[in-house]
Structures are given as C-alpha cells and as structure tokens.
Amino acid sequence: MRIAHLDAFSGVSGDMTVGALLDCGLDLADLERELGKLPVEGYRLRVEQRERSGIRATKFVVDVAGHAKGGHGHEHPHRPYRLIRRMIEESSLAARVRELSLRVFERLAVAESKVHGVDPGEVEFHEVGAVDSIVDVVGACWGFAAHAVDEITVSPLPLGKGLHRAAHGPLPIPGPATAELLRGFPVRLGDGEAEMVTPTGAAIVAALGRPAAPSEPLVVDCIGYGAGDMEFGDRPNLLRILLGTRAAPPSIDSLLVLETNLDDLNPELYEYVIERLFAEGARDVYLVPIHMKKGRPGVLLSVLCDPERRDVLAAILFAETSTLGVRIAPVSRIAVEREVREVECRYGRVRVKIGHAPNGVRNVAPEYEDCKRLAAATGTPLKTVYQEALRAALEA
C-alpha cells in the first residue's frame, strides 16, 4: 500500500502540499497539462527553490493577473460551490484527480454550510473560490494521484493564534471553517505565531487524510519539502511529505488439516494423488517420512484446505490411497499479502510470487514451472534461468 505521510510541524496549506509533492520528483509541465483541462484562465505556474533553516524546499507559486499568490492588490472573486463542482465534473481531468478534487470541495462546502447556516449547494467560496486556491486543490489531488498514493496520514496539526482579515471581516485563527474541517484530527491549540493551517490545507487533510497512528510502520522511499510564504522564528515554515509503502497486516485464515498414515501404498501413486488433491482446491499437500508400528517405515500424508473443501478432499484420500481413516484438525494460518507478477528476463517471461511482510520486506520467488519451461526451450541451466528471473523481479 502506497502511503503519503504529512509531517505538518508548521501546519499545512494547499500550495505547500503541491510544493512537497513536486519536490518528490514530479514535473511541473505535467501538472500544467493536467490543470489545462479546467476552464480556468489568467494564471501562470512556477516553482522556486527556497531555504528554511538550511533545508532546501520547493515553493509552488501561482501568479494570478500579475500578482503571485500571497501578494497584495488582487481581489478574490466569489465562486459558488455548485459552479466549482460543475467545472470539475465536466472537465477532462483524469478520473482519479477529478474524484479527489470533488471530495475536497464537497468537504469544504459542508464545513462552510455549518458555519454560515446555509445549504451546502448555496455556499459561496471567497478566498477558496479564487483561481489560485482552485489550482492548489486540484494540483494537490493530481500530485497524490501521480504518486499513486493509496492512503494519506497526517501528524498532529499546530493551529496558530491571533486574528486575520477575511472577506467577512476579522476572524479568529484558525478560521471557523478550518476548525470545523479538523474535527477528529489531533491539533495543538495556540501553537504557532500566525495562521498555520489554511482552509485549503484543512480541506485536503479532512477529505483525503486520517490521523497517523502512533508508531505506524512506513518504509520511506522519498521525502519532499514544500515551502510556505512566511518565515517563522521558532520553526522552518515547511510541509514535509514522506512517501513510502506499508504492507497490509497479515491475515489469519481458518483452515483444516486432513492427514493419514500410510505404510502400504505403492510410492508411484503419490504423485497422482497429490495432483488430484491440488486440482480439487487443496492449499498445500506434503509427505513426511514416519516410523509406524512393528518398525515399518511409512508416510504421513497431510492436506491443508479450506473447510468447505473437506469432504471432496477426504473422498479423494479414500478413493486414491489405501487409508481406512482420515484425521481432521482445525488450524489457524497467518498469511502476508501476496501477489503474482510477470517479469521479462533475457530468457523470456516468468511469473514471480511476491510476499509483502509487515516490516516492508519483500519475499520474491520465481515460478518453478516457468523457469523449467524456459530452461528446456533455450538449453540454459535451470538455476541460471531462476537467477535471471529473480534479478529481473528485484529490479522491477
């Protein structure tokens, strides 16, 4: 599972989120092409490299009508939520980007409706309805989609303090809509000397994220920093996004073991018995040498199966072996998340089984029958084909 963790020690905003996602290797030109699918004009995108407390970060800037976001002199037009929703719904944005963007604006509209006591469909966005804020929201959603993020986790958020001037007049920090959006998220009241979480940042967090659990395991493969506009005396004004993977927790299966002791079955028959058991849904079949009464050597034949396959598999044991009885015992099995992929090595295509351990370690095993087939077809030693398939799988 692909995870994006928002380490929001200086809060979160829409432009900081986009900046951090770009900092993790995305191309601004790709973002420009995606945003070009919206019926929004009169802006230009650029990125700058900033330094905060010695940390290099990406500053995402939206220039609107000659004024960069955060500058002075341009007014925010009012856009109703229903207009923005229709704009996104009717656009040719990628399906995932469109879905995430709609979720963010819907969550924001619901919060604004509670604050102002109106129906969500009648909500008028002020600052958030401006071009730069629309670009920030859709840009952040594009960034998460481009990084193939499955889940977003968020650290405790500093809320700041003081007052700021908005379209409705002076408002406390955090603003009422921001506070409404952050219901259910851990916050630090009074932490920060200004507005630390903007409405767009809160909407992205509330619609797409969840609070991070303590000691949640994450195998990090990329770290991006997005810079904010202001400089603070007590911390770098940065949003840090950690991208990585987390294997799904092991599942616990309730299975059965069917087993029988055999000391008089022709050994040539075991291969056929095992093939039939697998064909009828056995999870695993194995033979163990044992010593039976009167010192006779024997074989313990064990079958691992789902409970619903019990009678079918037991019938095969009675029909195809010399047994007079089958023992049945319930067992629990812990199983990690697994998948089967095809990889291309220099000898041909090979299926590989990949198990994802909870600590992020991958166990990779090429499919024996595929390697055997390629070895026979190319005249290559089987172990060489196996090694090449394993190398291709680890590099994929």
Solvent accessible surface area in square Angstrom, and as a share of the most:
residue,aa,sasa,rsa
1,M,104,0.46
2,R,51,0.19
3,I,3,0.02
4,A,0,0.00
5,H,35,0.16
6,L,1,0.00
7,D,28,0.14
8,A,0,0.00
9,F,51,0.21
10,S,2,0.01
11,G,0,0.00
12,V,0,0.00
13,S,10,0.06
14,G,0,0.00
15,D,8,0.04
16,M,9,0.04
17,T,0,0.00
18,V,2,0.01
19,G,0,0.00
20,A,0,0.00
21,L,1,0.01
22,L,14,0.07
23,D,28,0.14
24,C,15,0.09
25,G,67,0.65
26,L,38,0.19
27,D,78,0.40
28,L,35,0.18
29,A,40,0.31
30,D,55,0.29
31,L,0,0.00
32,E,74,0.33
33,R,154,0.56
34,E,15,0.07
35,L,1,0.00
36,G,59,0.57
37,K,81,0.34
38,L,10,0.05
39,P,94,0.59
40,V,15,0.09
41,E,154,0.69
42,G,54,0.52
43,Y,52,0.20
44,R,145,0.53
45,L,12,0.06
46,R,70,0.26
47,V,58,0.34
48,E,52,0.23
49,Q,107,0.47
50,R,73,0.27
51,E,124,0.55
52,R,15,0.06
53,S,92,0.59
54,G,59,0.56
55,I,55,0.28
56,R,128,0.47
57,A,0,0.00
58,T,7,0.04
59,K,7,0.03
60,F,2,0.01
61,V,9,0.05
62,V,1,0.00
63,D,17,0.09
64,V,20,0.11
65,A,82,0.63
66,G,77,0.74
67,H,69,0.31
68,A,33,0.25
69,K,51,0.22
70,G,56,0.54
71,G,37,0.35
72,H,165,0.74
73,G,71,0.69
74,H,37,0.17
75,E,158,0.71
76,H,71,0.32
77,P,63,0.40
78,H,108,0.48
79,R,47,0.17
80,P,23,0.14
81,Y,11,0.04
82,R,102,0.37
83,L,62,0.31
84,I,0,0.00
85,R,89,0.32
86,R,115,0.42
87,M,21,0.09
88,I,0,0.00
89,E,87,0.39
90,E,134,0.60
91,S,17,0.11
92,S,78,0.50
93,L,3,0.02
94,A,47,0.36
95,A,72,0.56
96,R,99,0.36
97,V,3,0.01
98,R,65,0.24
99,E,77,0.35
100,L,8,0.04
101,S,0,0.00
102,L,43,0.21
103,R,92,0.34
104,V,0,0.00
105,F,0,0.00
106,E,93,0.42
107,R,96,0.35
108,L,0,0.00
109,A,0,0.00
110,V,57,0.32
111,A,4,0.03
112,E,25,0.11
113,S,9,0.06
114,K,128,0.54
115,V,56,0.32
116,H,84,0.38
117,G,67,0.65
118,V,68,0.39
119,D,90,0.47
120,P,47,0.30
121,G,20,0.19
122,E,106,0.48
123,V,4,0.02
124,E,75,0.34
125,F,1,0.01
126,H,32,0.14
127,E,62,0.28
128,V,9,0.05
129,G,0,0.00
130,A,4,0.03
131,V,14,0.08
132,D,3,0.02
133,S,9,0.06
134,I,0,0.00
135,V,2,0.01
136,D,0,0.00
137,V,0,0.00
138,V,0,0.00
139,G,0,0.00
140,A,0,0.00
141,C,0,0.00
142,W,25,0.09
143,G,1,0.01
144,F,3,0.01
145,A,27,0.21
146,A,49,0.38
147,H,23,0.10
148,A,68,0.53
149,V,11,0.06
150,D,89,0.46
151,E,39,0.17
152,I,10,0.05
153,T,3,0.02
154,V,2,0.01
155,S,16,0.11
156,P,63,0.40
157,L,0,0.00
158,P,0,0.00
159,L,10,0.05
160,G,3,0.03
161,K,113,0.48
162,G,46,0.44
163,L,129,0.64
164,H,56,0.25
165,R,187,0.68
166,A,18,0.14
167,A,60,0.47
168,H,112,0.50
169,G,14,0.14
170,P,85,0.54
171,L,43,0.21
172,P,71,0.44
173,I,21,0.11
174,P,25,0.16
175,G,7,0.07
176,P,46,0.29
177,A,11,0.09
178,T,1,0.00
179,A,48,0.37
180,E,29,0.13
181,L,3,0.02
182,L,9,0.04
183,R,166,0.61
184,G,74,0.71
185,F,23,0.10
186,P,65,0.41
187,V,53,0.31
188,R,93,0.34
189,L,149,0.74
190,G,39,0.38
191,D,35,0.18
192,G,7,0.07
193,E,95,0.43
194,A,15,0.12
195,E,49,0.22
196,M,7,0.03
197,V,1,0.00
198,T,33,0.19
199,P,38,0.24
200,T,7,0.04
201,G,0,0.00
202,A,0,0.00
203,A,0,0.00
204,I,1,0.01
205,V,1,0.00
206,A,6,0.05
207,A,15,0.12
208,L,20,0.10
209,G,15,0.15
210,R,74,0.27
211,P,46,0.29
212,A,35,0.28
213,A,51,0.39
214,P,127,0.80
215,S,118,0.76
216,E,47,0.21
217,P,77,0.49
218,L,48,0.24
219,V,70,0.40
220,V,61,0.35
221,D,88,0.46
222,C,34,0.20
223,I,82,0.41
224,G,0,0.00
225,Y,37,0.14
226,G,0,0.00
227,A,0,0.00
228,G,2,0.02
229,D,77,0.40
230,M,102,0.45
231,E,130,0.58
232,F,26,0.11
233,G,81,0.78
234,D,91,0.47
235,R,40,0.15
236,P,29,0.18
237,N,9,0.05
238,L,0,0.00
239,L,0,0.00
240,R,73,0.26
241,I,0,0.00
242,L,33,0.17
243,L,0,0.00
244,G,0,0.00
245,T,56,0.33
246,R,41,0.15
247,A,11,0.09
248,A,36,0.28
249,P,107,0.67
250,P,47,0.29
251,S,60,0.39
252,I,122,0.62
253,D,33,0.17
254,S,85,0.55
255,L,3,0.02
256,L,23,0.11
257,V,21,0.12
258,L,0,0.00
259,E,44,0.20
260,T,3,0.02
261,N,62,0.32
262,L,4,0.02
263,D,49,0.25
264,D,103,0.53
265,L,23,0.11
266,N,73,0.37
267,P,105,0.66
268,E,142,0.64
269,L,78,0.39
270,Y,20,0.08
271,E,122,0.55
272,Y,118,0.45
273,V,1,0.01
274,I,39,0.20
275,E,97,0.43
276,R,81,0.30
277,L,0,0.00
278,F,93,0.39
279,A,86,0.66
280,E,60,0.27
281,G,35,0.33
282,A,10,0.08
283,R,99,0.36
284,D,62,0.32
285,V,13,0.08
286,Y,96,0.36
287,L,68,0.34
288,V,60,0.34
289,P,117,0.74
290,I,43,0.22
291,H,156,0.70
292,M,47,0.21
293,K,142,0.60
294,K,178,0.75
295,G,57,0.54
296,R,90,0.33
297,P,102,0.64
298,G,9,0.08
299,V,35,0.20
300,L,35,0.17
301,L,0,0.00
302,S,1,0.01
303,V,0,0.00
304,L,26,0.13
305,C,0,0.00
306,D,29,0.15
307,P,65,0.41
308,E,133,0.60
309,R,73,0.27
310,R,99,0.36
311,D,90,0.46
312,V,57,0.33
313,L,0,0.00
314,A,14,0.11
315,A,57,0.44
316,I,5,0.03
317,L,0,0.00
318,F,103,0.43
319,A,79,0.61
320,E,46,0.20
321,T,15,0.08
322,S,46,0.30
323,T,13,0.08
324,L,178,0.88
325,G,39,0.37
326,V,29,0.17
327,R,113,0.41
328,I,82,0.42
329,A,48,0.37
330,P,113,0.71
331,V,52,0.30
332,S,88,0.57
333,R,67,0.24
334,I,123,0.62
335,A,8,0.06
336,V,46,0.26
337,E,75,0.33
338,R,147,0.54
339,E,58,0.26
340,V,96,0.55
341,R,94,0.34
342,E,98,0.44
343,V,12,0.07
344,E,104,0.47
345,C,7,0.04
346,R,174,0.64
347,Y,42,0.16
348,G,18,0.17
349,R,117,0.43
350,V,0,0.00
351,R,102,0.37
352,V,0,0.00
353,K,101,0.43
354,I,2,0.01
355,G,11,0.10
356,H,35,0.16
357,A,17,0.13
358,P,59,0.37
359,N,104,0.53
360,G,27,0.26
361,V,80,0.46
362,R,83,0.30
363,N,93,0.48
364,V,25,0.14
365,A,39,0.30
366,P,6,0.04
367,E,41,0.18
368,Y,116,0.44
369,E,98,0.44
370,D,11,0.06
371,C,0,0.00
372,K,99,0.42
373,R,129,0.47
374,L,12,0.06
375,A,12,0.09
376,A,88,0.68
377,A,83,0.65
378,T,67,0.39
379,G,69,0.66
380,T,22,0.13
381,P,80,0.50
382,L,65,0.32
383,K,143,0.61
384,T,38,0.22
385,V,0,0.00
386,Y,80,0.31
387,Q,113,0.50
388,E,27,0.12
389,A,0,0.00
390,L,55,0.27
391,R,103,0.38
392,A,13,0.10
393,A,1,0.00
394,L,97,0.48
395,E,123,0.55
396,A,83,0.65
